[in-house]
């Protein structure tokens, strides 16, 4: 789905679509829409209840081939970003949220940049100069 600029036809990467040939092509981003037995997710977001008013409006927009407002973005030139929606059908199983990342404090050691190297100049044999 592509959200065209006001009054402009939807561009699908066709050459000459712009009056100004120096204008770069529209940027594209992918959005994954996954349907589960108990709802749907957008990318890695939370499970959405398809019966909620917000979710109904989202799905109705897609059914009418209109990009839902929450997926609309502009690039650095103020032009709409093209959105490719990838569908995944997992309706045969219930949604399981991904495991939360475990916090682990930094366990490494500090190094000073620009300090003396232990192997000496050219002695590492890694092919990064030194002889």
Helices and strands as residue ranges (DSSP letters): E 28-36, E 39-42, H 53-63, G 69-71, E 82-90
